[in-house]
Amino acid sequence: MFNINKNRVLFTSVFALVYSSYVFSSNTSENLAFNIKVGKPTFVLPQFSGPYREREASIAPAEYERAERLRSLLENDNQSEVLKELEAFYDIELSPAMLTLKAQIYFSMQKYDKAEVLYLKVLKRKPQLVRVHRDLGQLYLLKDKPKKAQKHFSKALSLGSNEAIVHGQLAYLNLTLNSPFSAISEYQQAMALQPNEIQWQQGLFSALSQAKMYTTAHALLAEMLVKNPNKIDLWLNKAVLSLNQNNNKEALISLEMAILLGDKDEGNLKTAAQLHLQLQSYDRAFELISRHIDQNSLNTHTLNEYLTWLDQVEMWQEASDLLKKIEPKIKGLSAKEQSMLFVQTANINSNRNKLNIAEDYYKRALDSDPSNGDALLKYALFLSEKKAHIQAELLYIRAESIPEFEKQALLGKAQLYLNMQNHASALVQLQKAYSRYPELAALSEQINVIKNIIRLKNKNQA
Amino acid sequence: MYKLIIPLVTFGLTACTSTSDTVNLVQCTNNNWTDVGYKIAKEGKSVRNFSKFEELCGEKLAENAKSLYLNGYSSGIKEYCTYDNGQKLGSKGIPNNNNCPFELREQFDKGHKVAALVLKEKKAMVKKMQEMQNVGKKYENVKNN
């Protein structure tokens, strides 16, 4: 299973709100953790437009003069003066339009609770005001109340709003709160209204991917890549999509493109190396591994993974080179980490038939961390192959006392006894393993075989 | 002694004559402010009548009095500001004091204007009839003489 940094890739910038000059953006969306930046606000002061129109808040003729005065104050960035004037009135004395303006000012001053109360008051008086539903939706997004935000965005749309931002925000909420299918059409609407807005394209792509509509997602991504061929995230998205379709080669090409364009994400480098190993382009895999080890502080877990992969594809020389490269850093590691790397060094030397060096490293691994189960098992196997059965048995007994290594220790010990032609002891170990780990179903057959061997042996002796 | 008696008498009188927009000091804390707001609105009075209570009660005014009052006022004013009510008041010659919220004002004003116009015409007609009667009487007098 490959893991391309999903947080960064698949959902990057799925969510971005642009409300007049309120600008909200988010880098992650998988867990609804919004990072929202609030920019300099602008205020929408409605023009006098004769009689009230149903879905818009127009100022009343009686308020026209005041509105003009407030407009000039707002143009001079004098929000507090405007607020002072509006606060001199009881809310019921102000028209819904003026009350909305007051709420907007609270919103911009980040007095969210006051803004919410006012918006709700306006809606109580004029429930069909589209703009207020839209503003309230955005306010609830900021207050991390996505369900309420969804309700008001839906209402704004049902009342006839046809703004890309409302479609896009509702799409994002549908995507995160409901199913990707409920988001697709809204993202399409947003895209239809703002075809060049990258947020909607990425949102739609994300929804299509989650809905497993890979062909459509691929087509959309191809279009996006034509417009933005140097955008790393798009190449990474393409890689994710290809991996979802089990097209590892295509995924690797996209991943390499992203790396070429400057992607330095550790997880992505690791995935690329792993894919190269799988597709047998070993040189490039080693190059990426070396680059990763060079550019980052030493992560022994990752290094251990790399060494295991190289071991699996029998690239022992490369693994040895890698270990030499990091040798100066080993002293600074904890005893446990050192032990882990000593085991890897021992394995590599063992595979290269440098048995004395290997044994020395196994011993150093156990000196550094006597409870390193992996070292106990591997050293035991090494000794078993050297026919040092008693020493191997002791190591297996030590490994058996570590719960997460017990199963392997029991099986290893059984194999050791079989090698020693001690069938009765092997049977005891296998029966113990089978009773403690019932998932080892294949053992029952082997147990029967050994029982038969013992019976036959006893018969021959008799 | 006088100083003590005079305020007591004043409070007694206030309590006896308490209406929707008057209140005694005991009521400052225990009043049903929602009802007060509702009644004031139903009488078509301004929401600003609350300032009288603020002045009278001062610090003794219950903490939630204003919000309760405004809730009541909002419900009352919605019932008051209808076309029918505007018409009713207009037909009685009661002036429009423009206390309806903007979104409700249009209907109320229309009703009031229509009724006021009808009333004006009625008055003009009555006046005309009275004038005609007077002319008729004068004619009768001249004829008899």
Boltz contact constraints between the chains, C-beta under 6 A:
constraints:
  - contact:
      token1: [A, 60]
      token2: [B, 102]
      max_distance: 6.0
  - contact:
      token1: [A, 90]
      token2: [B, 47]
      max_distance: 6.0
  - contact:
      token1: [A, 92]
      token2: [B, 47]
      max_distance: 6.0
  - contact:
      token1: [A, 92]
      token2: [B, 101]
      max_distance: 6.0
  - contact:
      token1: [A, 95]
      token2: [B, 102]
      max_distance: 6.0
  - contact:
      token1: [A, 96]
      token2: [B, 103]
      max_distance: 6.0
  - contact:
      token1: [A, 125]
      token2: [B, 103]
      max_distance: 6.0
  - contact:
      token1: [A, 126]
      token2: [B, 103]
      max_distance: 6.0
